């Protein structure tokens, strides 16, 4: 997985009954866009994540959005 500062990240729930978490990548600490990432979550908390095997993440960067014609 590769991420860039500003990417929107969605992380699937780790346990039954938990919702997904959404946030914005604020810092990429790994080489070539790799983890770990500093993420500011939608609830205002900031944390470092290092996605492991079985993690389900979706990263979207505003510049990658399709443009209208």
NUSEVEX-309943 format. One record per residue: x, y, z of N, C-alpha, C in turn. Coordinates in nm, 2 decimals. Layout:
<atoms>
     n.px     n.py     n.pz    ca.px    ca.py    ca.pz     c.px     c.py     c.pz
        X        Y        Z        X        Y        Z        X        Y        Z
...
</atoms>
This chain:
<atoms>
     n.px     n.py     n.pz    ca.px    ca.py    ca.pz     c.px     c.py     c.pz
     0.08    -0.12     0.00     0.00     0.00     0.00     0.09     0.12     0.00
     0.05     0.22    -0.08     0.12     0.35    -0.08     0.02     0.46    -0.06
     0.05     0.56     0.02    -0.03     0.67     0.05     0.05     0.80     0.04
    -0.03     0.91     0.03     0.03     1.04     0.02    -0.04     1.13     0.12
     0.03     1.23     0.17    -0.03     1.33     0.26    -0.15     1.38     0.19
    -0.26     1.39     0.26    -0.39     1.44     0.21    -0.48     1.33     0.17
    -0.43     1.21     0.15    -0.52     1.09     0.12    -0.63     1.08     0.22
    -0.75     1.04     0.18    -0.86     1.00     0.27    -0.84     0.85     0.29
    -0.85     0.81     0.41    -0.83     0.67     0.44    -0.95     0.62     0.51
    -1.00     0.50     0.47    -1.11     0.43     0.54    -1.05     0.30     0.59
    -1.07     0.27     0.72    -1.02     0.15     0.77    -1.14     0.07     0.82
    -1.15    -0.06     0.78    -1.26    -0.15     0.81    -1.25    -0.18     0.96
    -1.37    -0.21     1.02    -1.38    -0.24     1.16    -1.29    -0.36     1.19
    -1.23    -0.36     1.31    -1.15    -0.47     1.36    -1.23    -0.58     1.43
    -1.35    -0.53     1.49    -1.43    -0.62     1.57    -1.58    -0.61     1.53
    -1.65    -0.71     1.55    -1.80    -0.71     1.52    -1.86    -0.60     1.61
    -1.95    -0.52     1.55    -2.01    -0.41     1.62    -1.94    -0.28     1.61
    -1.82    -0.28     1.56    -1.75    -0.15     1.54    -1.78    -0.10     1.40
    -1.78     0.03     1.38    -1.80     0.09     1.25    -1.66     0.11     1.19
    -1.67     0.15     1.06    -1.55     0.19     0.99    -1.49     0.32     1.04
    -1.36     0.34     1.03    -1.30     0.47     1.07    -1.26     0.54     0.94
    -1.28     0.67     0.94    -1.24     0.75     0.83    -1.15     0.86     0.88
    -1.05     0.89     0.80    -0.95     1.00     0.84    -0.87     1.05     0.72
    -0.78     1.13     0.75    -0.69     1.19     0.65    -0.54     1.17     0.69
    -0.47     1.12     0.59    -0.32     1.10     0.61    -0.25     1.23     0.63
    -0.19     1.25     0.74    -0.12     1.38     0.77     0.03     1.37     0.75
     0.08     1.24     0.76     0.23     1.22     0.75     0.25     1.08     0.70
     0.34     1.06     0.61     0.38     0.92     0.57     0.52     0.90     0.62
     0.54     0.80     0.71     0.67     0.78     0.77     0.75     0.68     0.70
     0.69     0.59     0.61     0.76     0.49     0.54     0.82     0.54     0.41
     0.91     0.45     0.36     0.97     0.49     0.23     0.88     0.46     0.12
     0.88     0.55     0.02     0.80     0.53    -0.10     0.65     0.53    -0.08
     0.60     0.60     0.02     0.46     0.61     0.05     0.41     0.49     0.13
     0.50     0.41     0.18     0.46     0.30     0.27     0.43     0.34     0.41
     0.37     0.24     0.49     0.34     0.27     0.63     0.47     0.27     0.71
     0.46     0.33     0.83     0.34     0.37     0.90     0.29     0.51     0.86
     0.17     0.54     0.89     0.10     0.67     0.85     0.05     0.73     0.98
     0.06     0.87     0.98     0.00     0.95     1.09    -0.14     0.99     1.03
    -0.24     0.95     1.09    -0.38     0.97     1.04    -0.46     1.06     1.14
    -0.52     1.16     1.09    -0.62     1.24     1.17    -0.76     1.18     1.14
    -0.82     1.12     1.24    -0.95     1.06     1.22    -1.06     1.16     1.23
    -1.17     1.12     1.18    -1.29     1.21     1.17    -1.34     1.26     1.30
    -1.30     1.18     1.41    -1.35     1.22     1.55    -1.25     1.32     1.61
    -1.14     1.36     1.53    -1.05     1.46     1.58    -0.92     1.40     1.64
    -0.92     1.27     1.67    -0.80     1.21     1.72    -0.70     1.18     1.61
    -0.57     1.18     1.65    -0.47     1.15     1.56    -0.39     1.03     1.61
    -0.35     0.95     1.52    -0.27     0.83     1.56    -0.19     0.78     1.45
    -0.10     0.69     1.49    -0.01     0.62     1.39    -0.07     0.48     1.36
    -0.08     0.45     1.23    -0.13     0.32     1.20    -0.02     0.25     1.11
    -0.01     0.12     1.12     0.08     0.04     1.04     0.00    -0.08     1.00
    -0.08    -0.07     0.89    -0.17    -0.17     0.85    -0.10    -0.31     0.84
    -0.15    -0.41     0.89    -0.10    -0.54     0.89    -0.18    -0.64     0.80
    -0.14    -0.76     0.80    -0.21    -0.86     0.72    -0.36    -0.87     0.76
    -0.44    -0.87     0.67    -0.59    -0.87     0.70    -0.65    -0.74     0.71
    -0.57    -0.63     0.71    -0.63    -0.50     0.72    -0.70    -0.46     0.58
    -0.81    -0.40     0.60    -0.88    -0.35     0.48    -0.88    -0.20     0.48
    -0.81    -0.14     0.38    -0.80     0.01     0.38    -0.83     0.05     0.24
    -0.88     0.17     0.23    -0.90     0.24     0.10    -0.85     0.38     0.11
    -0.75     0.41     0.02    -0.69     0.54     0.02    -0.74     0.62    -0.10
    -0.78     0.74    -0.09    -0.82     0.82    -0.20    -0.76     0.96    -0.19
    -0.70     1.00    -0.30    -0.64     1.14    -0.30    -0.72     1.23    -0.38
    -0.75     1.35    -0.33    -0.84     1.44    -0.40    -0.79     1.47    -0.55
    -0.67     1.46    -0.57    -0.62     1.49    -0.71    -0.65     1.37    -0.81
    -0.69     1.25    -0.75    -0.72     1.14    -0.83    -0.87     1.13    -0.87
    -0.95     1.22    -0.82    -1.09     1.22    -0.85    -1.11     1.25    -1.00
    -1.21     1.18    -1.06    -1.24     1.20    -1.20    -1.28     1.34    -1.23
    -1.24     1.40    -1.34    -1.28     1.54    -1.37    -1.39     1.53    -1.47
    -1.47     1.63    -1.47    -1.58     1.65    -1.56    -1.53     1.70    -1.69
    -1.61     1.67    -1.80    -1.56     1.72    -1.93    -1.64     1.84    -1.97
</atoms>
